[in-house]
Amino acid sequence: MKLPFKPRFLNNQTGQILVEYLLLMVIAIACATILTKSLVGRGSEGSKSGQGMIIKQWDRILHVIGNDIPDCAKQTSFGTPNCP
């Protein structure tokens, strides 16, 4: 029984292909980890410096919604809950 034709250059490069695949996987996982921490990282408790960009923006949105006084039509600043 004759084995299917396999080019000679592939016999020598199967190990290299595996190493390159693993290296690319390590790089992809490292990039994904860095992006995840910088975008949605929660940081330590009580510290805003370690929070990701999306979490910071979401916190700002929640504070603006919380500081909005529903019965005050003249409110212009939503940084603090005040009604002129």
N, C-alpha and C positions, 0 to 999 in steps of 0.2 A: 504494500500500500504506500503510495507516494503522498508525502505531506504537501499541503498547499504552499504555493510560492510565497516566500517572505524575503523581501529585499535584505541584502547583507548589512546595509547601513543602519537599519532598524535594530538589528541584533546588538549593535554596539551602543545604541543611544537609549535603550529602554530605562536604564538607571538614571540617565541625565534627565529624561522626561519626567520621571517620578520626583526627582529632586527639585526641578523647576516648578512642578505643580505644587509641591509642599511649600516652597518658598513663596509662591504667589498667594497661597492660602494664608500663610502667616502674615504677609503684608496686608491682605484684605481684612483679616480679623483685627489687626492692629489699627488700621484706619477706621474701621467701624467702631471700635472701642473709643478711640479719641473723639470721633464725631458725636457719639452718644453721650459721652461725659460733658462735652462742651455745649451741646444743645439742650439736653434734658437732664443733666446731672443735678441732683438735689443738694449736694454739699453737706456740710455738717449742720446739726441742729442750731438754729438761731443765727447762723452765719449766711449773709446774702452774697458774700464774695465767691463762694464755691458753687453757686447755683448756675445752671445753664441759661442760655438766652431765652429759650421758650418758657422755662419756669419763671424767670424774672418778669417777662412780659405778661404771663398769665396772672401773676401776683398783682401787678399794676392794674390789670383789668378788674380783678376782684375788688381791689381797694376803691377804684372809681365807682363801681356799681354799689359797693357798700356805703360810700360817702354821699351818694345821691339822695337828697331829701325829696320824697315824692310830692309834698305839698308846697314846695318852694319853686316857683317858676322863675324867679330872678337869680337863682344860684348860677354863678359863672365859674367858680373854682371848685373842682371836685377833689382837690388834694386833701382837704379836711371837710368834715360835715358842718357847714355853716349856712345860715340863711340871712341875707342882708335885710 
